[in-house]
Amino acid sequence: MTTKSGAGGPHPQEASPQLLKEIFTRNAYIRVPDMVLRKELGQKYKKGCEVRFAVRTQEEVEALSRLLREAGFAPARPFQKANHIILPVYGKKAVACFLEVRKSAAE
């Protein structure tokens, strides 16, 4: 599928680090584990490091997945949450990278 112009989502031909930064600051959030709970609950505590991108259409998921892969990330399977499709990227490396993006955007 191709993204229609004017849809508001990322376009594959616009793939760039700057676009990825804009998408992250506008439509993403980070989840990190609670180390106290992990120590208390052990293997029962499953939450890990994750960046979640919230988009509205399947076309946006496909374009964003392509953009993330081009940037060296491995997006996981998207899932529905409320009125959004969430595209997760798991791992400490992804979280560290996007924390840097957040930090530079705040400055």
N, C-alpha and C positions, 0 to 999 in steps of 0.2 A: 504494500500500500504506500501511497505517497501522501505527504502532508499538503493539504490545500493552503494556498496563500491566504493570509488573513485569519487563520485558525488560532493564532496566538501561541502556538507551540514551537519547539525548535525545528529548524529545517536542516536536513542532512548536509546540504551544500554550504551551510553556515557554520559547520563544525569548527570550533576554535576554543582554545583555553578560556578566552574572555566570555564566550557564550556559556560555557559550562559554569563559570563563576557566577554569571548573572542568574542562571537557572537555579543554582544552589542557594544564592542569597534570597531569591524570591520564593522558591517552591520546595525547600528541603529542610529536614531536621536530622539531628544526630541522636542516636540512642547509645548509651554506654552502660556497662554493668555496674551494679552496686556491689562493691567488693566486700562490704560487711555482710550483706545477705548471701553472697557467694560463699563466704567462709562459714556462715551459720548453716546454710542449707546444702552445701556441697553439690553433688550431681543433680539434685532436684531443681537447682536454680539454673535455668537455661539461657537467660538473656546474655547476649554478647554484644560486641561492637558492631554498629550498623549505621549507615547513612540512608535515609529514606527520602526519595523524590516523589512528590505528589503531583500527578498530572490528571487531566480529565478525559483524554481520548486514547484509543489504541494507537492511533497514528503518532501521538506525542510519545507514547511508550517506545515505539519502534525507533523513532528518530533519536530520542534520548539514549536508548540502549546502544545505538550505533555510535553516538557521540562519546559515551562513557568507554566503550571498547576501544575507540580510537585514542582515547586519553590513557589507556592502559589499565582500566578497571574491568572487573568482571561482574556486571549486574546479574542479580538472581531473578527468579521467576516473579513477575508482578502479581499483586493481589489486590482485591477490592477492599476499600475501607471507607465507609460513609459514601460521600459523593465523589471520591477520588480513586484513582488507580495508583497504588504505591509500588514504586520500583526500588527495591532494596539493593544496596551494595554492602556486603559484609566484610568485616575485617578491620584490624587495628590500623593497617596502612591507609585504608580509605578514610577512616575517621580522622587520623592525624593530618592527612592532606586537606580535608575539608575544614578542619579546625583552623588550619593556617589560612585558608581562604576567608573564613569568617573573621579571623583576627585582622587580616589586611583590609577587609571591607569596612571594618569598624574604625580604622585609622584614618 
